[in-house]
Amino acid sequence: MTSETDTAAQGPMAPQATAPAALPRIRLFYWSVRRELWEHRVVYVAPLAVAAIALVGFVLGAYHLPRIVGATNTLATASLPPDVRAASEFAANLASKSLAIPYHFIAFALFFTGLLAAVFYCQGALHGERRDRSILFWKSLPVSDLITVASKMAVPMLVTPVVVLAAVVGAHLIMLAVSTVVVAASGQSPSALWAHLPILRTWGMILQGLPVITLWYAPLYAWLILVSAWAKRAPFLWAVAAPLALALVEKLALGTGAVWSWLGLRMIGPFQAAYLQGQHEGVHIASPVDWDQPHMWIGLVLAAAFLAAAVWLRRSSEPI
């Protein structure tokens, strides 16, 4: 009787279990990126912390602003002797640059902090889940290795630039508000302050430079992710030692330094370009390397190769 009942229940009219619908890859990628931000808060906490510390220092030194703003209004009339007029113009220009220095400094500090946070995130991106054995759980989910590696690469390539830009804009606005209050409280017109602050120009340079700089460092991020997927211990040490060993072998075997020169260009290229242009234009934030440099495209090809290798390694990854 029981077997007949079971057979009837399993007839053609009985409801059948259906597999859950597969989630779109874009949605899986989105939630994978959010998972990285949940687990690695340093990506956005570090720039915000540096911005807060810099703002405290700026507020403590804001009592100098009325004197500097007053110096920018120094008039150099034709009736003055030439040497006095030249000294007056020099003092006014120096005061004007002094007003802009804190804004350039905090922009550079936040960018450098974001770069460091991205580097340390990448060197542990795949190594951490192998070390704490959470890889067994994450690989049981319907998320491919390609999406997982891509989401980890998206943190330094997409999230970090947005965080840095937002932190810079927010810090600049707070600095502008504090400066305006201090100058107005001293009895001077805030318009004299606003006329010498290159905030919009600095934001424009950051918007122009961040995408280029991010792509410039793409092979560095991809290399760190690759080593993180391979190394059992000290991934950062392996990531640094391998290219240095290659440069040493080239120097001893061939007597050339092409690898070392390429590594140096890859590490400090944007900063060197910014410094040279800053010396020419009198600012400290400048456009970085250009899109049409062959090193840019070579680096992107290397980044794609490193990420492909990282995907292949993760497929066979096991807990350490």
Secondary structure, 3 states (H helix, E strand, C coil): CHHHHHHHHCCCCCCCCCCCCCCCHHHHHHHHHHHHHHHCCHHHHHHHHHHHHHHHHHHHCHHHHHHHHHHHCCCCCCCCCHHHHHHHHHHHHHHHHHHHHHHHHHHHHHHHHHHHHHHHHHHCCCHHHHHCCCHHHHHHCCCCHHHHHHHHHHHHHHHHHHHHHHHHHHHHHHHHHHHHHHHHHCCCCHHHHHCCCCHHHHHHHHHHHHHHHHHHCHHHHHHHHHHHHHCCCCHHHHHHHHHHHHHHHHHHHHCCCHHHHHHHHHHHHHHHHHHHHHHHHCCCCCCCCCCCCHHHHHHHHHHHHHHHHHHHHHHCCCCC
